[in-house]
């Protein structure tokens, strides 16, 4: 057996699902030995080794491998086959046939018949429209909550059925042998290419192992199996090629393209879901939201198209219009959204200056970087603000962390330190081996009495939550917006040299805790003052950590702070929110959608400036 080379890369507090990436290719010659190496490393290095369920891991590995075949196949317990209608949307199922396996009758391969998929989609959409259109807004929100609960119950039920099958490592080996024997038979489909990652318009598909007309080799299926096994630990574990990771880092720092500006991900039954519109993008301005399920592009159904095929349909030259028909599960509505494509410039950090108010705004979209550290970019952004302010400090500063999915932990710590007078504990990491504090450098960038506000929302995750909770705990900034995503786990990336190309394992190795000793896992960072980013001031349901299957559980909640609450009540009395609403009303029909949250937050910063 050849020696495995391990190169440990920096710790990342990262929400990988929100980062733009293409379909994950497989390293050359990735085989059974590499699969076992992934399992061996993961079992010894994972944060909570006692929680590892090998049976569930082998199930997910086998399901991922079968699901990666070009034909429409799914591995499922035999007991579930006849219950599919119970859980299918509106009881309308996609037909198919059972492929029995010669060694067992406890689980089967199910082959979907997608020849009439458009008709099935139409029936579901008609049933959905009939039900949703009859409901008011509050009723739709309640039904949306029920739908989420039903999906959770379905997953619990399927998990229980798999447990009854007694699926084990030997079953997994039989499945891989079956794939090897049948990969030619089920290796082509004109209607599907496998996709298990997010994608954005910045991505170029390099899924060289699984393209229409090409039969994938076994390295592809073993790699997908390894990915499935890790996903049984928690949703943030992953295995990927090095070049994929390099591309993620590069695109998170800076990328430019023509399109609508959104990250998409696959859902159940080939659904394509909006993971996150980019801040300031045409998608966001036109009303596209995270969680929207795309049904049609320019009036044509995307049923049975791969993620990359959908992305290709949505991309186009700036100035042209694309029409998306989407379902919005958060309020159970279907709507058509027309978006004018534009030039999308994605920078990790940028700034602006409000001259009349003498207020600066720094937007930090990611703590992940390729060449230029986030800390340096933030310093440069603040220098630009000072220059516009006449080589002086502004009266106040807005730190915008909305839709920031995280990135490198060290950068979040360093950036936090730019706004703290002294070296402080920004976070405490607790693994299954030890616990240690991570402190800031004590090199502040701004005056210690400069009023700060931080904007957060449901897309603020991981490293951005570390920064927000630290500035909140030290009473250095007022946190405004909506509850954050709720990911308080830290992933470490290990490079492995396999039989062929090297690959990376991203594994959860620690939880992070805020300075006051609590963790925001699932709970998220609760804003000091809740402010909506919606025109009507509502707070629709958002996709968060608790919606991810097999997420780590929440722990102790943050304790109440009576003194802070008293100060907040005093501040609220000094804020006149009517002017902000009047401004938003006057500009609601502008070509560029107003930033509702920012405009509602500015009066609080102005009040803080007045009290300085």
JORA-V687421 format. One record per pair of residues at least 24 apart in sequence whose C-alpha atoms are under 6 Angstrom apart, sorted by the first residue. I is the first residue (numbers start at 1). J is the second residue. D is the distance in whole Angstrom. If there is no record, write none. Layout:
((I | J | D) (I | J | D))
This chain:
((4 | 497 | 5) (5 | 496 | 5) (5 | 497 | 5) (6 | 495 | 5) (6 | 496 | 5) (7 | 494 | 6) (7 | 495 | 5) (8 | 494 | 5) (9 | 493 | 5) (11 | 491 | 6) (11 | 492 | 5) (12 | 407 | 6) (12 | 408 | 4) (12 | 409 | 5) (12 | 490 | 6) (12 | 491 | 5) (12 | 492 | 6) (13 | 406 | 6) (13 | 407 | 5) (13 | 408 | 6) (13 | 409 | 5) (13 | 462 | 5) (13 | 463 | 5) (13 | 490 | 5) (13 | 491 | 6) (14 | 406 | 5) (14 | 407 | 5) (14 | 462 | 6) (15 | 405 | 5) (15 | 406 | 6) (20 | 199 | 5) (20 | 200 | 5) (21 | 198 | 6) (21 | 199 | 5) (21 | 203 | 6) (21 | 248 | 6) (22 | 199 | 5) (22 | 203 | 5) (22 | 205 | 5) (23 | 195 | 6) (23 | 197 | 6) (23 | 207 | 6) (25 | 207 | 5) (26 | 220 | 5) (26 | 223 | 6) (27 | 501 | 5) (28 | 500 | 5) (28 | 501 | 6) (29 | 219 | 6) (29 | 499 | 6) (29 | 500 | 5) (30 | 219 | 5) (31 | 219 | 5) (31 | 222 | 6) (34 | 498 | 6) (35 | 226 | 6) (46 | 508 | 6) (46 | 509 | 5) (47 | 431 | 6) (47 | 432 | 5) (47 | 508 | 6) (47 | 509 | 4) (47 | 510 | 5) (55 | 168 | 5) (57 | 229 | 4) (57 | 232 | 5) (58 | 169 | 6) (58 | 172 | 6) (60 | 228 | 5) (60 | 229 | 6) (61 | 225 | 4) (61 | 228 | 4) (61 | 229 | 5) (62 | 172 | 6) (64 | 224 | 6) (64 | 225 | 5) (64 | 228 | 5) (65 | 221 | 5) (65 | 224 | 5) (65 | 225 | 5) (68 | 194 | 5) (70 | 187 | 5) (70 | 188 | 6) (70 | 189 | 6) (70 | 193 | 6) (71 | 186 | 5) (71 | 189 | 5) (72 | 111 | 6) (72 | 112 | 5) (73 | 110 | 6) (73 | 111 | 5) (74 | 109 | 6) (74 | 110 | 5) (75 | 108 | 6) (75 | 109 | 5) (76 | 107 | 6) (76 | 108 | 6) (77 | 107 | 4) (77 | 162 | 6) (78 | 106 | 5) (78 | 107 | 5) (78 | 108 | 6) (106 | 165 | 6) (132 | 332 | 6) (140 | 331 | 5) (140 | 332 | 5) (141 | 331 | 5) (144 | 329 | 6) (144 | 330 | 6) (187 | 215 | 5) (188 | 213 | 6) (192 | 305 | 6) (192 | 306 | 6) (193 | 306 | 5) (198 | 264 | 5) (198 | 265 | 4) (199 | 263 | 6) (199 | 264 | 5) (200 | 263 | 5) (234 | 550 | 5) (234 | 551 | 5) (237 | 506 | 5) (237 | 507 | 5) (238 | 505 | 6) (238 | 506 | 5) (239 | 504 | 6) (239 | 505 | 4) (240 | 503 | 6) (240 | 504 | 5) (241 | 503 | 5) (241 | 504 | 6) (242 | 503 | 6) (249 | 369 | 5) (249 | 370 | 5) (250 | 370 | 5) (253 | 347 | 6) (253 | 348 | 5) (253 | 369 | 5) (254 | 346 | 5) (254 | 347 | 4) (255 | 345 | 6) (255 | 346 | 5) (256 | 344 | 5) (256 | 345 | 5) (257 | 343 | 6) (257 | 344 | 5) (258 | 317 | 6) (258 | 318 | 6) (258 | 342 | 6) (258 | 343 | 5) (258 | 344 | 6) (259 | 315 | 5) (259 | 316 | 6) (259 | 341 | 5) (259 | 342 | 6) (260 | 341 | 5) (285 | 593 | 5) (286 | 339 | 6) (292 | 326 | 6) (292 | 327 | 6) (292 | 328 | 5) (293 | 326 | 5) (293 | 327 | 5) (294 | 325 | 6) (294 | 326 | 4) (295 | 325 | 6) (295 | 326 | 5) (296 | 324 | 6) (296 | 325 | 5) (297 | 323 | 6) (297 | 324 | 5) (298 | 323 | 5) (318 | 342 | 4) (318 | 343 | 6) (330 | 541 | 5) (351 | 381 | 5) (353 | 385 | 6) (358 | 394 | 5) (358 | 395 | 6) (359 | 394 | 5) (359 | 395 | 6) (359 | 396 | 5) (359 | 397 | 6) (360 | 385 | 6) (360 | 397 | 5) (361 | 397 | 6) (361 | 398 | 5) (362 | 399 | 5) (363 | 400 | 5) (364 | 401 | 6) (365 | 404 | 5) (366 | 404 | 5) (366 | 406 | 6) (367 | 406 | 5) (367 | 407 | 4) (367 | 408 | 5) (368 | 407 | 4) (368 | 408 | 5) (375 | 415 | 5) (396 | 450 | 6) (396 | 451 | 5) (397 | 452 | 5) (398 | 452 | 6) (398 | 453 | 5) (398 | 454 | 6) (399 | 454 | 5) (400 | 454 | 6) (400 | 455 | 5) (401 | 455 | 6) (401 | 456 | 5) (402 | 456 | 5) (402 | 457 | 5) (402 | 460 | 5) (403 | 459 | 4) (403 | 460 | 5) (404 | 460 | 5) (405 | 460 | 6) (405 | 461 | 5) (406 | 461 | 6) (406 | 462 | 5) (406 | 463 | 4) (406 | 464 | 5) (407 | 463 | 6) (409 | 463 | 6) (412 | 463 | 6) (412 | 467 | 6) (413 | 440 | 6) (414 | 440 | 6) (416 | 467 | 6) (418 | 444 | 4) (418 | 445 | 5) (419 | 444 | 5) (420 | 444 | 6) (421 | 448 | 6) (426 | 470 | 6) (426 | 515 | 6) (427 | 513 | 5) (427 | 514 | 5) (427 | 515 | 6) (428 | 512 | 6) (428 | 513 | 5) (429 | 511 | 6) (429 | 512 | 5) (430 | 510 | 5) (430 | 511 | 5) (431 | 509 | 6) (431 | 510 | 4) (452 | 477 | 5) (453 | 477 | 5) (453 | 478 | 5) (453 | 479 | 6) (454 | 479 | 5) (455 | 480 | 5) (455 | 481 | 6) (456 | 481 | 5) (457 | 481 | 6) (457 | 482 | 5) (457 | 483 | 6) (457 | 484 | 5) (458 | 483 | 6) (458 | 484 | 4) (458 | 485 | 5) (459 | 485 | 6) (460 | 484 | 5) (460 | 485 | 6) (461 | 485 | 5) (461 | 487 | 6) (462 | 487 | 5) (462 | 488 | 6) (479 | 527 | 5) (479 | 528 | 5) (480 | 527 | 5) (480 | 529 | 5) (480 | 530 | 6) (481 | 527 | 6) (481 | 530 | 5) (481 | 531 | 4) (482 | 530 | 6) (483 | 524 | 6) (483 | 525 | 6) (483 | 526 | 5) (484 | 524 | 5) (484 | 525 | 5) (485 | 524 | 6) (485 | 544 | 5) (485 | 545 | 6) (486 | 520 | 6) (486 | 521 | 5) (486 | 522 | 4) (486 | 523 | 5) (486 | 524 | 4) (486 | 545 | 5) (487 | 521 | 5) (488 | 512 | 6) (488 | 520 | 6) (488 | 521 | 5) (518 | 558 | 5) (521 | 554 | 5) (522 | 546 | 6) (522 | 554 | 5) (532 | 597 | 6) (533 | 596 | 5) (533 | 597 | 4) (575 | 603 | 6))
